[in-house]
Amino acid sequence: MKVKIFTCRFGSGHMKGALYLKESWKNHDVEIVDIIQEMFPEKADFIYKTYGAWAKQARYLNRMVTGEGSHNLSYHFLDPLRDRFCQIMASYRGADVYVATYSAAAHLLNYYKKTCFDQTPLITMITDFTPHEGWIQESTDAYLVVSDYTKSCMLSLGIEDKKVHLYGWPSQYVQHPSRRGPLHILVAGGGLGLLPENKKFYQDLRDRQGAKIRVLCGKNKALYHKLKSWQLRDVSPYPFLPSLDKHYQWADLCITKPGGMSILEALYWEVPICYIRPYLSQEVRNARYLESIQGGFLLKKTMAPLTRRQLLGYRINLRNNRITGMPDLVDLVASRYNRPRTPFMEGPGREKYPGEIYPAYHLS
């Protein structure tokens, strides 16, 4: 199947979700499309940098724009982009499946499908634990959701049960190693400007918890060089890294923001999250979910020393709420037609791919 995944780089979670889908469906022809890069090829970097600065500084405005209910203004900003999006979609016609891992992408794909009468199946991967109205679109044929809790939220919004499918991190089980000695604390979010840039924070965290600390600075070169220059004992900064697997395996606790993908990784690696107080509405809801399963807690200025017994309790809660694996793509598409998956499907509008036993599904 030819799969086009539409996403963005407004936060790392949307692109992480897209990359995870591409890896899960590697037997298919999968392409990831950055909608901002496609619509504004010469201005995309500026747009992302502007958003990054806005997200760091304009917290009150951010709450207003990305809030819930009548205060949510963000989707009105998409109105002028709809026709531009329809123009770029001309080069993606012929795909067998459209996938959105970003709510605005789902919104634009819904408009495109209705306006241009495109009947290509649309799958939306929801990267938050509590969905907001932007994720729900009339033309979506299947939703991928990250927990039973998320699924129950979808059903309460009137979405049909058959449209909602659970997904989790890779299917293999990860056993978190048992260890003794100092706690290992992973601090992430440097690239988002979320981390303190004063020496005392890291010294106090190290001394209060008796911990070894790794700080993931991402693309925040200023923070990385500042931490390097301090040469703090047991505090190790790291620049941008393409994979964080070895750091999650190392960690006993992760201090980060309550993003959807961050919580999903915590579930997979059984690493409790000490979350930085959120201000984006979706992250506030994600934090509530994390607290509800007792998989993490809020970062406070004066945090009592943690014990391994406490962290073990959080790890067990994370393990009990973990979902693994990704639904098969052909099953997801076939569910749209209310029929079981079959090795071959004959008939008008359905073709068999050479060397593959799975067809491309189209409405006849």
C-alpha positions, 0 to 999 in steps of 0.5 A: 500500500502507498501510505502518506502520513501528514504531520508537523514539527510543532513539538516532537511527539507528532513526528515521533508518532509518524516515524513509529508508524513508518517503522511499524508498517515498513512492509508498505510504501510509507512517506512522511509529509511535513505539512508546514514544509510542503505549504511554506517551503521557504518559510518553514524554518522561520515558522517553526522557530517562531512557534518555538519562541512563542511556546517558551514565552507566551504562556498566557496567550498559548492557553487562550489559543490552545485552550478548550471549548469556546476559547479554542481559537487555533482552528480558525487560523487554519481557514486561510490554509485550506485552499493552499493545502488542497493545492499541495494534495494534488501531488499526493493523489493516488495514495491508498491511505492518508494518515494524520498524526497532528490534529490540524493535519486531520482537520485539513485532510477532512476539508480536502476529502469533502471538498475534492470528493476524495474517498481515500481512507483516512486514519488519525493517530491521536498522540494525546491521552485525552482527545480534544475536538480538533482530533475528531473529524467527520471524514476519519475512517479509523482512529488509533488511540493510546490507551483504554482511557482514551478510547472511552473518551472517544466513545463518550464523544459519540465515535463508533467503537469499530472506528477506535483501535488501540496502539502502543509502543513496540510489541516486545516486552522491556524489563527495566533492570533492577539496580542499587546505588544512586538514583539515575535521573534523566532530565529532558526538554532542553530543546523546548526551553523548559529546563532551568538554566541555573546551576543551583537547580541541578546541584540541589536535584543531585544532592537532595536525591543523591543521584546521577543526572543526565540532561538531554539538551536537544538542539539547545546548544546554549544550555548544553555548553553552559552545563559543560562549562559548569563541570558539575559532578554527576551531571552529564549534558547531552546534545541532540540525539536521534534515539533516546533508548539507551537513556531510558534503559539507564533511567530510574526517573525522567523529569520532562513535560507531560507530552503524549509521546513522553508518557507513551515512552514512559509506559514502555520503558517503565520509567516514572515521570516527574513532570514539569508543570504544563501550560498547554491544555492537552498537556494538562489533560495528559498530566491528569491521566498520568496522575490517575494511573499513578505513573508520575507526579509534579516536579516541585521546588522542594521535593523529598528524597525519593526511594527505590521502593517508591519508584518501584510502585510507579513502575508497576502502575506503568506496567499495568497500564501499558499497551503494546503493538500496532494494528495491522494496516490492512486490517485497519483499512478493511474495517472501513468496509465492514468485512474481514481481512482476506488474502485477495479481494477481486472486483472493480477498483481493487488491485493486487500488488505484484509480490504482495498478498494484500490489496489496495482498498478503494471504493468501487 
